[in-house]
């Protein structure tokens, strides 16, 4: 998978159980599935729970890390 505005491939979807989560540390943004309404969503781990960008709770099964601005350089 590749975003239209980047030259770098994003990589495969990963099981949420493999996300490098640490209590109290933010991880993301990520492309998450399923999101609310069983669709894709962009969200993050807030150190305790997964949520989408509208702060709605999500219970994803897979994730794909999105590139940060630093990675585009």
trRosetta pair geometry for C-beta under 8 A, 3 or more apart (Angstrom, degrees):
i j d omega theta_ij theta_ji phi_ij phi_ji
1 9 6.9 116 69 -166 41 79
1 10 4.7 -37 88 48 92 118
1 11 7.4 -38 46 55 89 30
1 12 7.9 123 8 -103 100 30
1 64 6.9 -9 63 -160 144 158
2 6 6.8 -142 -173 80 81 89
2 7 8.0 -15 -163 -168 124 19
2 8 7.3 -180 -133 97 94 34
2 9 5.0 -64 -81 -111 96 59
2 10 6.2 -179 -95 -8 38 87
3 6 4.6 51 68 25 105 106
3 10 6.6 88 -21 -53 86 118
3 66 7.8 65 -51 -145 142 91
3 67 7.4 -123 19 21 138 113
6 67 5.8 126 -120 35 161 150
6 72 6.4 -106 -117 -108 99 96
8 67 6.2 105 69 -75 130 147
8 71 7.1 -79 31 146 161 112
10 31 7.9 24 175 14 152 133
10 64 5.7 45 150 171 124 120
10 65 7.6 -176 -169 75 90 61
10 66 7.3 -26 -133 -113 119 48
10 67 7.3 -116 -108 -30 81 93
11 14 7.9 6 124 -38 114 103
11 64 6.8 172 76 -149 85 93
11 65 7.6 17 50 46 128 88
12 64 7.7 -136 121 -108 27 102
13 33 7.2 -32 -140 35 136 124
13 62 4.4 25 171 169 114 132
13 63 7.2 143 -158 67 73 21
13 64 5.4 -64 -105 -63 60 102
14 18 5.0 -99 167 72 113 125
14 19 7.1 136 106 -66 120 67
14 62 6.4 151 74 -157 35 79
14 63 5.8 -33 64 65 88 73
14 64 6.9 137 13 -87 83 52
15 18 5.0 89 69 1 83 102
15 61 7.1 -49 -143 162 67 68
15 62 6.0 -55 -106 -103 33 72
16 19 5.6 -21 -165 -11 52 117
16 32 8.0 48 -93 -139 113 94
16 50 7.8 -47 -150 -59 132 151
16 60 5.2 149 -82 103 136 89
16 61 5.6 -129 -5 -170 118 20
16 62 6.0 -109 -39 -78 80 19
16 63 5.6 93 -98 -14 71 103
19 27 6.4 125 170 128 112 152
19 30 7.7 -45 -120 -73 126 168
19 45 6.9 145 145 -39 141 144
19 63 5.6 41 -80 39 118 146
20 27 6.8 175 79 -122 71 143
21 25 7.6 169 -168 71 53 95
21 27 5.6 -108 -103 4 68 151
21 45 5.4 -116 -117 179 109 167
22 25 4.2 26 76 31 103 126
22 27 7.6 124 25 -47 73 117
22 47 7.7 -29 95 -132 64 70
23 47 6.3 62 -179 179 40 76
23 48 7.1 47 -144 -87 73 60
24 47 4.4 24 -137 -164 12 122
24 48 7.7 46 -68 -53 41 78
25 45 8.0 29 97 107 64 110
25 47 5.5 129 32 -106 21 89
26 44 6.1 15 -171 157 93 128
26 45 6.5 157 -156 87 43 69
26 46 6.1 -12 -108 -135 82 37
26 47 5.9 -43 -64 -45 53 88
27 30 7.4 13 132 -27 85 122
27 44 6.3 173 86 -167 47 83
27 45 4.1 12 51 47 96 117
28 43 6.3 -72 -143 120 155 47
28 44 2.6 -153 57 -116 151 87
28 45 5.8 153 -25 17 109 65
28 65 7.8 -149 -122 -127 43 71
28 66 7.7 36 -171 29 64 100
29 42 5.4 19 178 177 123 100
29 43 6.8 157 -148 87 80 13
29 44 5.2 -75 -102 -65 54 102
29 53 7.5 11 -124 -77 126 102
29 66 5.1 -17 94 40 90 128
30 42 7.2 168 82 -151 34 60
30 43 6.4 -31 61 70 80 62
30 44 6.4 128 13 -96 84 54
30 45 7.9 31 9 -14 127 85
30 63 4.4 1 163 -168 141 111
30 64 6.2 147 -169 67 85 42
30 65 5.4 -51 -107 -101 91 42
30 66 6.0 -174 -110 -6 30 87
31 40 6.2 -11 -174 -170 96 111
31 41 7.7 155 -157 82 53 33
31 42 6.0 -38 -98 -97 55 69
31 63 6.8 143 75 -162 54 57
31 64 4.3 -11 55 57 105 103
31 66 6.1 108 -27 -60 83 100
32 35 5.6 104 92 -75 98 89
32 40 7.1 145 75 -160 47 60
32 41 5.3 -26 63 69 97 82
32 42 7.1 136 13 -119 87 18
32 43 4.9 -27 5 37 139 109
32 50 6.7 139 -127 -177 157 131
32 52 7.4 -131 50 -92 132 79
32 58 5.9 99 121 122 146 149
32 60 3.9 -95 -171 -88 106 148
32 62 7.4 154 -154 86 50 54
32 63 5.4 -17 -101 -105 69 81
33 39 7.9 -86 -123 144 81 28
33 40 5.3 -34 -84 -103 95 69
33 41 7.7 150 -81 22 48 69
33 60 6.0 86 63 -145 27 99
33 61 6.7 -49 102 51 71 82
33 62 5.2 -9 61 62 95 97
33 63 7.8 -178 23 -81 68 39
34 38 4.6 -33 -163 -143 140 48
34 39 6.8 79 -160 31 84 18
34 40 7.7 -88 -136 -76 47 35
34 58 7.6 -150 105 -166 58 105
34 59 7.9 9 69 76 84 69
34 60 6.5 -177 48 -118 37 61
34 61 6.8 31 5 11 73 98
35 38 7.5 60 62 144 53 2
35 39 5.3 -41 57 80 102 64
35 40 5.8 45 0 154 118 15
35 41 2.7 112 -107 -8 154 118
35 43 6.9 158 -116 -21 108 126
35 52 5.7 71 -155 -82 116 126
35 58 5.1 -44 -138 -124 59 138
35 60 7.1 -1 -77 -84 55 97
36 39 7.2 -16 79 41 52 89
36 41 6.4 67 19 -59 74 148
36 52 6.3 -76 -5 -14 107 146
36 56 5.4 -8 -50 122 140 142
36 58 6.2 -99 -42 -94 71 94
41 52 4.4 -59 164 -113 137 119
41 53 7.6 -156 174 5 97 84
41 58 6.1 -153 63 -90 144 157
42 52 6.8 88 74 -153 47 80
42 53 5.6 20 90 -31 93 116
42 66 7.1 11 -136 -32 108 150
43 50 5.9 71 127 178 135 86
43 51 5.6 -164 -159 100 117 35
43 52 4.2 -77 -84 -103 110 42
43 53 6.3 -130 -96 -35 57 60
43 58 5.6 -151 -31 29 173 140
43 60 7.4 -177 57 -34 133 132
44 50 7.4 -169 103 -142 24 62
44 51 7.0 -17 60 60 62 72
44 53 8.0 71 1 -81 93 64
45 48 8.0 166 179 44 77 29
45 49 7.3 -169 -147 102 62 21
45 50 5.6 -38 -93 -90 66 67
46 49 5.9 -3 39 57 104 66
46 50 7.8 166 1 -101 80 18
46 51 6.1 13 -24 18 119 113
49 57 6.2 -40 156 -127 133 97
50 57 7.1 89 85 -161 67 62
50 58 5.0 -76 120 72 108 85
50 59 6.9 141 61 -94 125 29
50 60 5.7 -118 160 11 165 101
51 55 5.3 3 162 -149 140 39
51 56 6.1 153 -161 72 86 33
51 57 5.5 -53 -103 -99 83 40
51 58 6.2 138 -125 12 26 86
52 55 7.3 -67 70 3 62 12
52 56 4.9 -3 38 55 107 90
52 58 5.4 88 -40 -31 87 127
60 63 5.9 81 127 -65 146 87
67 71 4.3 -120 -164 76 98 136
67 72 6.4 108 140 -56 129 80
68 71 5.1 104 54 -1 70 100
68 72 7.8 -126 100 -10 47 85
69 72 5.9 -50 -161 20 41 116
69 73 7.9 47 149 -29 63 95
70 73 6.4 -48 -170 12 41 113
